[in-house]
């Protein structure tokens, strides 16, 4: 659905939430016991186009860590 909305020139995003089960959500959405609520799609106007240039690549060593066998974090690449 989001791809179709984008093709039509709309902005669209799939949303979900941790509270997707329960009596309240079943009542609000008129769900039967066999229905499963997975999320919703927000539709709207798209904002101004952003540049399509490449973003600078982060230094992976500054943002990533590896875990040793015993679970101790260590710098990436060491």
N, C-alpha and C positions, 0 to 999 in steps of 0.2 A: 504494500500500500504506500509506503513512503517513497519508493522508487517511482510509482505512478504519479504521486502528488508532485514530486520534483520535476517530472517530465511535463506536467501541466503548468509549471511555473510557480507552484506553491512551496512554501517551506514546510517541512514535516519532520517530526522526530518521534521515535518509539519510546514510550515511557513505561516503566514498571515500578512496583513498590513492594516493600516487604509485607505490607498488610493486604495481600491479595486473597486471603481466605477469611471466612467468618460470616456470621449471620448478617451483620450490618451491610457488608458489601454485596451479599446475595440479595438482600432486600432492595438496596439502592439500584442495582442493575437488573433486578427481576430475574435472577439466575435460578435455574432448576438445580436440584441436587446433583444432576449429571453434568452440569456446565462447569467449566473451569475458566476463571478470569486470569489472563496472562499479562495484561497491560492495556495501554491505550495509545492512540496516535494523536499528537497535537498537530493541527494544521493552521497555517496562517500565511501572511505575506512574508516574503523573503526580505531580509535586510539588504543594505548596500553590499555589492560584491566586494569581497576582499581580494587582495592580490594573490596571485597563484605562484609567487616566487618561492623558492626553497627556503625553509627555515634553517638557521644555523644548527649544526649537529652538536649535541652536548658531548662533553668528555665522559665516556661511559664509566671511567674509573671514579669520577666524582659522584655519580648517581647510583651505581650498582654495587652490590656486595655479593659474595659467594658464601655458602655455608660449608664449614669443614664437616667431616664425618660426625664429629661430636656435637654439631649444631652451633659452634662458635662462628660468628660472622667475621669475614676477612675481606680486605680490599679485593675488588675484581682484578683478575689477572695475576694474582700473587700465588 
